[in-house]
Amino acid sequence: MAVNFLGKRSIEMKILANREEMGKIAAQEVAAGINRFLKQKGEVNIVFAAAPSQNEFLAHLAKNKKIDWSKVTCFHLDEYVDLPRHHPNTFEVYLKEHIFNYVQPRRIYFFKALKGEPEKIAQEYGRYLTKHGIDMACLGIGENGHIAFCEPGSDFHDPQLIRIITLDDRSIRQQYKDYQNHPNPQARYPSLEAVPRRAFTMTIPAILQAKEIYTIVPGPQKAQAVKKMWEGPISSACPASALRLHPMVKIYLDKDSASALKR
């Protein structure tokens, strides 16, 4: 699926003093984007990432009282294939804990709400994306440069909207660390071997079909991935570099995640 953009393009990076300020500013601008789409078309379809990097952003967005969530349809970027629904490590549970327990969108499409074999679920979720279209996508960037679970080597022209992938070793280590100090002991992986290996993910072309992309990336562990995304070649070796192909991207960093940038 080729993605071609013509006309005006805007890619903007903001470097904030710390994670809290980064999350606050990102939430303000995402809220403004939601309200702009609501004014223009009366509804908005938005995709959320589920990761600790999104904590501050989602906390501020959930507190915003100026959004009419009854006109918002929500999706999420990715989900583990082999964890049961409501397991504390599913991304559905993460999003409920960080935003959907506090706001009431018109509709939320969760991977785990769908029935059937993984391939069937992937196809059905892709049909929902096609039916609604995506106005806004809120992303993070992984330590290995992934967006969603599009790992290094992912196809920039993937013909599918949703693909089932196998996590690479660095992503497995990142997931293990992300949950190591989770307040819920049941969410702490006892070992690297316990981290799920398979995941549903929106593909790069699916993400790039969003009209606007907001990318929230804090922390020193993300500095090299941010550098490759911003200063390196546009290449599947760093899937996040595909963001530079999109016509409207905003990137929010803190000083730590921006520390390796030269420009």
N, C-alpha and C positions, 0 to 999 in steps of 0.2 A: 504494500500500500504506500505509494509515493505521496509525500506531503509537499506541496509547492505553495509558496507565499509570494504574492505580488503587492506592490504598493508600500505604504509607510510602515516602517519598523521601529520598535522602541525596545531597547534592553537597558535596564537600569539596575544599578547596584547601590545598596545603602549599607554602610558599615556603622554599627551602633556600638556604644560603649560596653554593653554586657548583654547577657541572654534576656534579662527581664525587659530592657529597653527595646531590644530587637523584637521580642514577642509582642510588645505593646504597639510598636509602630506597624508591624506586619498586620496585626489584627485591625488596626484603624483603617489601613488601606484596603484590606480584603472586605471589611464591612462597607466601605465606600463603594467598592466595586459591586458588591451584592446589591446595594441600593440603587446604583446606576442601572444595572440590568433590570431590576424590578420596575424602575421608572420607564425604561425603554420598552420592555416586552411583557411586563406583568408577572414574570416568573424568572427563576434562575436555577440552573443545574450546576452543582459544584461537587468536586472530588476532593477528598481529604486523605492525606498520608496519616499513618499511625505509627508513631515512634517517639521515644523520649525527646528527640530534638524539637518536637512540636508542642511540648507541654505548655510553655509560656504563651505561645501564640494562641493555642486553643483556649487556655484559661481566660485570656483577655477577650477573645471573640465571644465566648459563652456569656460574658458579663455585659456585652453590648445590648442595650435595651432599644436600639433604634432600627432593628432588623425585624421585618415581618417574616418569621420563619415558616408561616403557614403557606407561603408561596415558594418555598425552597425545596428542591429535590436533591438528595445527597447520595453519593457513591463513595466507595473507597478504592484505593489504588491496588491493593494486594491483600492476600490472606493465605495462611497456611492451609495446605490440602489435607493433611493427615491429623490435625487436631480436631477433637469433637467441638461442636458448637457450645459456646459458653465456657470453654476452657479459659482460664485467666490469661493465657498467652495469646489468644486470638486477637486479631486487630479489631474485630467487632467489639469485644469487651473493652479494649483500650479506648475506642472512640466513644463508647457509651460512658465510660468513666470520666472522660475529659471534655466531652461536649454534649452528647445526645441525652444525657440525664438532666441537662439544664435547659435545653432548647427543644422545641417540638417542630421539626420540619414536616412538610406535607407528606413526604415519603422518603424512606431511607432504604436503599438497596444493599443488603448484606450478602456476600457470597454464601455464608453458612446458612442462610435462610432458604437456599435453593436445594432441591432434592435431585438425586441421581448420581451417576458416575462423574468423576472429575471433568472429563472431556465434555459431557453434556452441560455441566454447570458453567464451564468456560464459555461455551457457545451461547447459552441463555443469557449470561451476564453481558456478553458482547452485543446481543440483540437489544437489551435494555439501553446500553450506551448509544446504539444506533438510533433507537426510537426517540430518545430524549435529546441527544447531543450534549456536549459539555461546554458550558460558558466559562467556568473558572476551575482551575486545578491548583491545589495547594500541595506542594511537594517538599520533601527533604532531599538530601544527597547522602548516599552511603559512603563509608570510608574507602571503598574500592571504586567510587564514582558511579555507583548505580543510582537510577531513579526508579521509583517503585521497586520491583525486584528484577528489573532489566539489568542483568549482570554484564560485566565486560564481555564483549563479543556479541552482544545482542544486535539483531538486525534492525537497522534504521528504516528499512522498508518492509517490515514484517507484514504479511497479508492478513494476519489475525489481530483482533482487538484485544483479546485475552489469551494468554499463553500459560501453560503449566511449565514451570522451570525447576531446575535443581540449584539450590543455593551453592555458591562457591565457598571455598574454605574461609576467606576473609569475612564474608557475610555471616557465616556460622559463628565465627569468633565474636563478631560485633553483636549479634543477637544474644549470645551468651552473656557478654559484658553488660548489655543494655538491661538485662533482667537480674543481674547478680545481686543488686541491692534493692530489689522491688519490695515495697511495703507488705505485699502479700507473699508470705513464704511459699505458698503453692505455685507462685509464678516464677520462682527462682529455679533455673535449670540446674539439676544436680551435677551435670557434666556436659562437655561439648557434644558427646554422643546423644544426649537427650534433646538437642535442638532439632526441630523438624527440618527435613531436607527439601521437601517439595512445597511449592507455593504457586497460587494463581497470581498473575500480575497483568495489569494493563501494559500493553506493548508501547514502544517508543512512538510509533505513528498514532496510536490511540491517545497518548498524552498530548502529543503535538496538535491534535485536532481541537483541543480546548482553545477558546477564543483568547483567554488570558491565563498566564501562568505566574504563580507566586511561589517562590522557593525560599524556605526558611532553614538556615544552616548554621547552627551554633557549635562552638567547641573546638579545642585544639586538635582533637583527633580527626577533624574534617579538613584541616588546613591544606593538606596535599591534594585532596580530591577537589577542593575549591580552586586551587591553583591550576590543576589540569583542566578543569571545566572552563576556566576563564582565559587562561593563557596558552594552553596546549592546543594541539591540532583537534579539529572536529573529527572524531574517530570513535568507532565502537569500542576501542580500548578504554575509553571513558564515556559511558553512555550519557552522563550529564552534559557533555559538550554539545549534545543535540539541542540543548536549550538555546544555543546561539543561532539556531536556524529558525526560531519562532519569531513572529512579528511583535509580540507583546509579552515581555518577561520582566518581572521584578524579583530581585534577589536580595535577601536580607541576611547579613552576617553580623557576628559580634567580632570584637577585636581578635579573639583567639582564632576563629575560623578564617579570618582575613590575613593572618600573620605571615603567610608565605607569599602573598601577592607582591609583585613588583610594580604593578600599575593599577 
